Amino acid sequence: MAEFAELLIELFSEEIPARMQETAADRFCDSMRNFLGKSISPPRHEHRAFGPRRITYRAEIRTAIPSREDEKRGPRLDAPDEALLAFLTSHLPRGEDPRAWAKQGLATLKSGGVFDVGGPSQLRFEATQAGRATHVFMRRTLTGEAPASVLARELPMLIRAFPWPKSMRWGGTSSMVWVRPLKRILCVLNGEVVLFTLAQGGDDGHGLASGDLTEGHRIMSPGAFAVRSFAEYKSALAARHVVLEAEERARMIRDGIAALATAEGLEVVPDEGLIAEVAGLIEWPVPLLGRIDDAFMDLPPEVMRTTMRVNQRYFALRKMDSSAAPRFALVANIAAPDGGAAIVAGNERVLRARLADARFFWDLDRKQKLESFLPKLDSVVFHAKLGTQGQRVARLENLAGLIAEKLGADATLARRAARLAKADLASGMVGEFPELQGVMGRYYALGQGEDARVADAIAAHYRPVGAGDAVPQEPIAIAVALADKIDQLVGFFAVDEKPTGSGDPFALRRAGLGVIRIIRENGLRLPLADLMGEAFLIFPQATNATSAPDFGVEIAEAKRASGWQAPPSSAHPPLVAAFAAGLLDFLAERLRVQLRGEGARHDVVTAVFGATPDDDLNRLLSRADAVRGFVESEAGANLLAAHRRAVNILRIEEKRDGHAFDTGYEAHLLKLPEEAALAAALEEAGTRIRLDIEAEDFERAMEAMAGLRAPVDAFFEKVIVNDPAPELRRNRLRLLARLRAAMDAVADFSKIEA
């Protein structure tokens, strides 16, 4: 008999939403893996597949379950009797009165005995010391049970309890829910059906029972058929016009529409998200091309693409010069006898109606100036605690001008772009297609004669909207994009709507990464803390303690309570500066996450960020690069080890003496040549490091620090720090404190991982 057997399960239902399929298949695979690993054997050669009407799981499991010992800890022996009885009852054999057995056993346990039930599993309960308390333990021998029996017993509950983001009830009296009505359950082990039903007590589970039946294409190959293996299952589905694998359906769609476009001298506008969505809507992909009426070709290409994508799941085509082509691609779910002519004609009619709607909004919006939409924003709430969109526009206008001045850009144009950036939110087109916000504002601004830089900034100020999206690069666009994101961060942090471990409803992490990417990728040198303080003060709540006494105070108070000091350059009141520093901490953490994703040494970044309240991200990153090169060099590694030794000595001695040692050593107490040499090296290196950091020549600062290696090595080799003479011991500890301070001026080297 073979040691392993193939298990095949298919959950066949009405159409599952495309966005839920892959996650559900992965989750079902994880659930099966956990269940099989605990109850039968860890599965091998797992495979999962998903599609519009099915989730499939295939694996190999052992044909026999070996006997094994099982143990479970229960309540403490001094717990309430009801808790102890419930534990015992849940494991006792189901006799006529298991509770009576449990009471008898509980008395035995409390008298110091062992409740030995015996039976095939050698079940027994013991009171055993576990930690500081005595607990009741269940111990038994699990004999080898047939895998099919375990599957038949456990799968119904696993299927009934399977979690979906949204579920529905359907006909009958069953309380069972599923994402869509479940129609069939295929469950075959080693070619034999594993029999079970989803009935539970008085609930009939919609009459669903396992079997060996599945179904092919609803239209081209209707009806059920039996399968007994995964190979037979996959080939039989293909013969009945069902492509099982989502990846294969996506490839057929991608290659098919590309081939049709190439034959016309065109290319497909890339859209992997739409390909994945369509692959989740169809079982038998048949790509087709349709034609767009010439009357609509003067619409902006983004409008046509959005109309086709959002409403109809069509693919946009373009000419080789990247201009819009009067063609579109669609994917049918059947191979029609007429080659798809009727399907194409029907979809062309639908698209004409959709584009006519878009034409209406396009013409209507252009009858008025973009600025005339602004009054409508005064009645649109941005957030209950942060006012209206109209109030936000006023803040963005002010902040964008400030940022533009820092960038050396035209502040007047930046304020104008910020004033108009949100205007298209009140337009008819964006009301119909929110995906076009910013895009339509650019078209309307150009159409009314605005400066091209203003128009481009309106379109670009939302960017980057994702990891693969480019950042704005023109100074006016940069100013507005940063203003938009900084205002978002400052506002929501000020009203204590910060991201948590379980959620980020206002996309503040994305906004933070957007700020970081814009600054990094454009090489900007901006005082972020000052800008955040200015953004905070733009909010009327920040200067009106009567109307909003707690606005932004929580973070600021926490910073002040921790002893935080505002940078000397800060021009803001201490609480405002502390609030800005708290928000800068959030950005620093986002930067560390980004650097980890890039494979950078995040410990070095943490060390540099911990050394100084610098808010210039690119300057900090330049320093981090220099520190990384230093600690990865031989001299740096040795000096880092010496730094750790010095810090450990100081920590122990400072704890013993009850105070920290300052850096003011006395020259006349430097008795040995090695300590005098170290003192001289520290004086020279300290000055060089300070001047080089001020000049932002971090590589040169690292060279100066590397020069400390030899005198430090000699010091630790020849000098006894804890000298019997108190004045010598104290002076040498101060010398080590001077070494610590000199190195920590560059980075907090205690954060560097060994």
N, C-alpha and C positions, 0 to 999 in steps of 0.2 A: 504494500500500500504506500502511495506517495506521501511524503512528509508534509507537503504543503498543498493547499487547494485554492482555487481561484474563487473569490467572492465578487459578485457583480450586483450592484444596486442602482436602480434608476427610479427617481421620483418624477412622475409625469403629471403635468398640470396644464391648466389653461395658461395663456401667455404671461410670462414673468416679465416685469419691467426690465428693460435692457440694463439700466444703471445698477440693478440689484443682483444680476446674475453671477458675475465673477466673485463678488464678495460672498454670496450665498454658497457657491461651490467650494470656495476655500474654507468657509466656516464648517460646512458639512464634512469636508475632508478632515479637518482638525478634530471635529467631534468623533468621527469614526476612528481616527488614529488613537485618541485618548481612550475611547471605550474598548477597542480591540486590545490595546496594550495592557489595560488593567484586567480585562475579563477573559481573554483568549490567548493572544500572543501579539507582540509588536508586528504590525503589518509590513510587508515588503513589496517592492515594485508597485507602489501606489500610482494611481492615475485618476485625475478628475476631469470632467468635461461639463460644459453647460451650453444651453441654447435657449431659444424662446419658450420652449415647452418642457424642458427636461434638465435635471441635474443628475449627473452620473458619477458613480464612484466604483473603482475597480482596485483590488489589492489581492495579495496572496497571504493566507493565514495558515497556521498549523492545523493539521487534520485531527489532532488529539490534544487535549489540555492536560498537562502533567499535574499530578497532585502537588499541593503546596500548603505551607502553613500560613494562616491568616490571623492577624491580631488587631484589635481595635480598643483604644482607651475610651472608657466611659467617664461618668461623673465621679467626683470625689466621694469616698465612702460616707462622709458626713453631710452629703447633699440631701435635700428633701427627698423623702421616700418616693414621691411621684416621679421625680426625675430618674431615680435609680430603677424603678419599676418599668418606666418607659424604655430605658436602655435594654434591660433584660428581655422584655416582651418583644422588642423589635428583632431579636436574634433567636428567640426560642422557636422550636418547631410548632407549627400551627395545630395544636391539639384542640380538644373541646373547650378548654379554659386555660389559655396560656398565662393569663394574669394570676391564676391560682398557683401555677408553677413558679412564676416570678416571685410571688410573695414568699413561697417556701424557700426559694434560692436566696432571696435577700436576707432572710433570717439566718441562713447558713453562713453567708458572707459576713454578717455583722457579728457572728459568734466566733469568727476567725477561721472558718472552714472554707473548703473549696466546693463550689456548686458544680458538680460533674454531671452534665446531662447525658453524655455518652452519645450513642447513636452512630450512624455511618460517618459523621464528620468529627467524632470525638470532641463534641462541643463542651466547653467548661468555662466557668467564670471564676476569677480569682481577685482578691483584694491585694494589690501590690504597691509598694512605695514607689512613687514617681516624682522625683524632685523632693520638695518639702512636704508633700501631702500624699495620702494613700488614695489611689484611684481603683475603680473596678475595671478589670480588663476582660474582654472576650477573647478566647483563643480557640481555634478550631483547625481541623485539617480539611482543606478543600480537595475533594477527590476529582479526578479527571472527568469532566462532563463533556458531552458531545458539543462541539462548537455550534452546530445548528440549533441545539436547544437553547444555548445562551443567546444567540442572535434572535430567535423567536421570542424569547422572554424580554429582552432589553430594547430591541429596535422600535417597537411601538411607542414607548415613552420618548425615545430620542427623537422620533419623527414628529410626534405630537407637540413636543416642547421646543422644536426648532425655532430659533428667533428670527424674525423679519423686522425691518424698520417699520413696515406697515403691514397689517394683516386684515383679512376680511372673513366674515361668516357667509355661508351660503346654505341653501335649502335644507330642509329636514330639521331634526330636533337636536343634532349634535352641537356640543359647545366647542368643538375643534375649530381652530382658525388656521389659515394659511395665507400666503401672499395672494394667491388666486386659487380657485377650486382645484383641489388635488384629485386626479382622475384614476391613476394607476400606481401601483408599487411593484416594481420588478425586483425580486431578490432570489438569486441563484448562487448556491455554493457547490462547487465541484460538479456542476451540471445538474444538480437537483434543486428543486424549489424549497426554500425555507418558508414554511407556512406560518403565518400569523395574521391577525387582524388588528385594526386600530380601535376596536370596540373597547370601552373601559367602563366596567360596571353597567349602569343603565344607559350609558352613552354609546350609540351604535357606530361612532366614528365615521359617519356617512357611508357605512357599509363597505369601507375599503379593506381589502385583504391582499396579501402578497400573492404573486404568481410569476409566470415566466413570459408575460405578454407586454409588448410595447406597441407603438404606432409609428408609421412613417409620415410622409408629408400629408397635411390635412386635405389638400385639393388633388395633387397629382397621384398620390398613393394612399388613399384612405383605408382605414381598417387596421385591426390588430394582427400581430403575428408573434410567434413564440421564438425565443432564443435561449441557448443554454451556456453560452460563453461570450467573453468580451469580443473575441475575433469575429464570431458569428454575428454578434450584435452590431458591431461597427459596419461590417460589410453589408448586412441586410438593410441597415438604415440608408447607406449610400445607394443601394439598389432601389430604394424607395424614396429617393430624392430628399435625403436629409444629410447634410454635411455636419458630422458630430462636433468636430473641433472648432472652437471659436477662432483660433488663430488661422486655421485653413479658410474659414469663411472670409475673414478679413483680408487674407492674401488674394483670394479670388476677386473680391471687390476692388482692392487696390490695383491689381494687375489688369483686371477687366476694363475698368473705366479708363485707365492710362492707355491701354491699347486702342480703345475707341477714339480717345482724344488725339492720339498720335496719328491715327489714320486721317484725321481732319486737319492735321497741321497745328494742333492745339496742345495745351498741357492742362493738367488738373491743378487747381489751387490746393496746396497741401492742407489736409485736415484729418489728422489721425484720430482725433476725438470723434468726428462724425463717422469715420470708417468703423471704429469700435462700436458705436451706437447702432449703426445699421446692421452690423454683424450680429447684434443681439436681437434684431427684429425679424430676421429672415432665416430660413433653414436651407434654401436652395438659391444662392445668389445668381441673378441674371442681369448683368449691367446693360443699360440702354442709354441712348442719347436723345435729348429733345431739343427743340429750338425755342429761342426767346424772340418775341416780336420786336422788330426794329423800333417800334414806337417807344419802347422802354429803355433803349440803350443809352439814352442821355441821362438816366438816373445815375447817381454815384455808385460805383461798383460795390462799395461796402453795403449800400442799401439792398442791392440785388442779392448779394451773397447772404446777407442776414435773413432776408425774406425767404430765400430758398432753403437755407439751413434750418432756421428755427421752425418754420411752419410745415415744411414738406420733406425735410431730410434729403434735399438735392445737393449735388456737388457742383460748385462753380468751375467754369473753364475760362482760360485766358489765352490770348494770343502770345506769340513768342516775344513780343515787345512788352509783355505784362499788362496790356490793356484788356478790358473785359471782352470776352467772346460772346456772340449771340447764341450760345449753346449751353446746355446743362446736362449733367449725368444723373441718372436715377438707377436704383437697383430694385428689380422686381423679385418676387418670391416664387414665381412660376416661369417655366419655359412655355410661352404661349404658342399655339399653332401658327399664328400669323407673324411670328418673329417679334412680337411685342408692339406692333403698330398701333393697336387699339389702346394699349396701356400708355404708350407715349402720347397719343392724341389726348387721352383723358387728363394726363398730368400737365400737358401744355395748357389745356383749358383752365385747370386749377391755378396754374402759375400766372396766367394772364389776370385772373381775378385778384390774386395776391399782389401782383405788381401794380395793378390799378389802384388798390388801396394805398400802397406806398407812394404812388404818384400823387394821390390826393393830399397826403400829409406833406410831401415835398413842396408842392405848389402852395399849399396853405401857409406853411411856415415862412416861406420866402416873401410873403406879402407884407411882413413887418420886420423891423430892425431886430437884431439879436438882443440888443439892450432892452427892448420893449417887453421881453419876457421876464425881466428881473422883478417887477412888482409882484408877480405871482409867487415868487419864492418867499415873500414875506409871510405867506400863510402856510408854507410847507415846513413842518416841524423836522428839524435835523435830529434832535434828541430832546427829550422832555427837560433835561437839566442843562442843556447847552443852547437852547433857543432854536430859531428857525434857520432855514437855508439862507434867507436874506441876511440875517445877522452873521452867518458864517462867511458869506461873500465879503462883507465889510472887513472881517478879520483877515481873510486871505489877501485882500487888496493891500492892507497895511503891511502884513508880514512879507508878502512877495517883494514889496518895495525895499524893505530892510535887507532882505537876502540879496537882492540885485545889487544894492550898494556894496555889500561885502564882496560880491563877485566881480565888481567893476563893470556891471551891465547897466543898461538903460533902465533906471528905476521907473520912469514914467510908463514905458511900454510894459514892464512887468506888472505894474499896478493895473494897467488897462487889461492885460490878459487875464489877471486874477479876477477882475470885475466881471468879465464875460465868461469865465471858465465854466460856471455852473448854469449859465442862462439856458442852455439847450435842454436842461432837465424839465423845463416847463413847455417845451415844444411838443407838437403833435407826434412827430416822428419818434422822438425818444420815449414819449409816453407809450407808443405802440411797440417799440423795440428798444428796451433799456440798454441792450448791448451796444448801441450806437452813441451812447453819451460821450461827449468830447469829439467824436468823429463828425457828428452833424454840426456841432458848434463851429468847427473849423470851416466847413463848407459855407455856413451862413455868414461867418465873419469875412471870408474871402469875397463872398458875393456882395457884401455891403461896403467893400473897399478898405477894410482894416489892414494894417501892416501885416505882411506875411508872417513875420516873427510872432506876432500876437496870435494869429490864426493857428500856427503850428503849435504854439504853447498850449492853446486850448485843447487840441487833440492829444498832446503828449503828457499833460499834467497828471493823468491817472497812472502812467507807467512808472516802474514796471509792475504789471498786474500778475506776474508769475515768474517762476525761476528761469524760464526760457525767453522771457520778454526783454527787449533792449531797453536801456535807460535813456531818458532824454539827454541830448548833448549840447544843444544850443543854449546859451546863458539865460535867455528869457524863459525858455521852457524849464530849465533846471530850477530857476527861482520859484516858479509857480508850482512845480511838482513838489519841491521841498516844503513850500508853504502849506500845501494841501496835507501832506503827511505829518508835518510837525504840529499843525493845528489839531489834527485828528488825535495824535498821541497826547499832546498837552491837555486837550479838552477832556478826554475820557479818563486820563490819569487824575486830573484835577477833581473829577466828580467820583473818584474811586471805583471806576468801572474797568479795572485792570484785568488782564488775562489771568486765568487760573490754570491749574493742571488739567482740569476737565473741560475747559472751553475757552474760546476766544471769539465771542459773538460779534465784536466790532473789528475783527481782523487787524488788531494792533501789532501782532507779531509780523504780519505781512507788511504793514506800514513801516515798522522799524527796519526790516530788511530792505525795504525800498529806499529809505534814507541812507542806509549804509552803502548799498550798491551805487546809488547816484554819486555819493561822495567818493567812494573808492574808484569807480570806473572812470570818473572824470578828473581824478587827481585833485580834488578840491581841498583848500585849506580854509576851513570854516570853524569859528568858535561856537560849537554847538550849544554849550551850556548857556552862553549869552543869548543865543537865538531862542532857546527854549524859555528862558526867563522873559524875554520880550514878548513871546507868544502868550505866555501865561498872563502877563500884565495887560494884554489887549482885551482879555475877557473882562467885561464890566464887573462880574462877581468877584474878581481878584482884588479890586480896589474898593469894594462896597461891603464891608464886614457886616453891615446891618442886614442886607438881603441874603447873603450867603456866607455866614461866619465860618463854615467848615470847608470852603472851596479850596481844595489843594493842600489843606493844612496837615492832613494825616501823614503824608510822605515827608513833608518838611519837618514836622515835629519829631518823627522817628529819626531823621538824619541829625537833627540838633541834639536829641537825647543821646545819640551814640558818640557825641563829641566831634562831629564832622565840622570842618572849617572850610568856608568858602575860599576859592582861590583869591589871591590878593588882587587879581585883575577884575574880579567881578564887580560890576557897577550896580548890582541889585541888592535890595535889602536881604538880610541873612535868610529869612524864611523862603523868599523867592529863589535865592541862589540854592538853598537846600532842596527845594522842590525840583529845580532843574537838574541837580546832581543825582537825585533819585531816578529821574527819567533817563539820565545818561547811563546809570547802572544797568537799566533795562536794555538800552542799545548795546552796551558793552557785552552783555550776555548773548544778545542776538548775534553779535559779531563773532563771539567765541563759537557759537553753534555753526555759523557759516564757515569759519576757518577749519573746524573739525571736519565738516563735509568736504573741504578741499584737501584734507590730509595734512594740514599744517599742525605744528606743535602748539596745542591750545594752552599747555602749561606755561609756555614762554609768554604767550599773549596775556595770560592771567597775571604773570609776574610783572610784566611791564605796566599793565593797567593798575596794579596795586601799588606801584612806586610813586605815582604822581597823579594829581587831579587834572591832568591834561585832557582837554576835550577835542583836540585836533586828531581825528581818527587816522589820517594818513601819516601824521608825524609819529603817532604811537605805533603804527604798523612798521614804519621805517626803523624805529628803535627796536621793535620786536625782531625784525629780520637780522639786525646787527647782533642782538643778544643771542639769537638762535645760532648764528655762526660762531659766536664766542664760546657758548657752552658745549658745542659739538667739536671744538678744537681740543687738542691735548692740553694746552695751557689752561683753557677755560674749564675743562673737566677737573683738572687738579686744583685750580683755585676754587671751584665750586665745592669740592670736598673740604678744602680748608675753611671756607665760609661756613659750611655746616658744622665743622668742628668748633669753630669760634662761637657760633650761635648756641650750640649745645652747652659749651662751657659757661657762657654768659647766662643762659637760662637757669642752669643749676645754681650758679653763684648768686645771681640776683634774687632767686627764691630764698636762698639761705640767708642773705643779708637783708632781705625785705625791701629792696629798692633797686631801681635800674641804674646802671653805671653810665655816666656821661662820657663825652669824648675828650674831655680836657685833661689829658695826661700831662705830667710834669717832666720836662726834659732832663732835669738834674737827677731824676730817679731812674733813668735809662742806663743801668749799670753794665749790661752786656752788649757787645758790639752788634749782635743779631737784633736786639730790640731797638737799638739806636738806628740800625739800617732800615728796619721796618718803618719806624716813625718817619725817617727822612723820605722813604719811598711813598708813604701815605700822603705826606704834605705835597710832594710833587704831583703824584697821581690825582689827588683830590682836586687840585687846582686845574689840572689839564682836563679831567673828566667834566668839571663844571663848565669850563669855557667851551669844550667841544659840544656838550649837550646844548648849551645856549646857541651855538652856531649850527646846531642840527647835523653835526658831523659825527654820527654815531659810530661809524667804523673806527674813526680815530680815537673816540672815547674807549672803545673796546681794546684798542692797542695799548692805551694807557693803563687800563685795568689789568691786561695780561702781564704788564711789567711788574706787577705785584707778586707774581708766582714765586720767583726765586727768594725774595726776602721773607715771604710768608712761610715757605717751606723751611728755610733756615731757622726762623723763629720757633716753629713748633718742634724742630729737631734739637735745638740747643737750650731753649728757655723753659724753665718751670714756672708756669703761670701762678699756681697756688704756692708761692714762696712763703716760708715761715714768717718772714718779715711782713707785717700787715701793710706797710706803706708800699713795698714792692709789689705785693699781690694786687693791691688796689690800683696801682699805676698800670700794671700789665693788663688788668681787666679793662681799664679805660682805653688802653691801646687797642685791644680787641674790639671794643665798642666803636672805636674810630674806624677800624677795618670794616665792621658791619655797616656803619653809616655810609662809608665811601662806596661800597658795592650796592647798597640798597638805594642810593641816589639814582642808579641806573635802572634797577629792577628789583622787585622783592624776590630775591633768590631762594627764599625758603619755599616758594611756590613751584620751583623747578623740580620735576620728578627725577629721581635718581636713575 
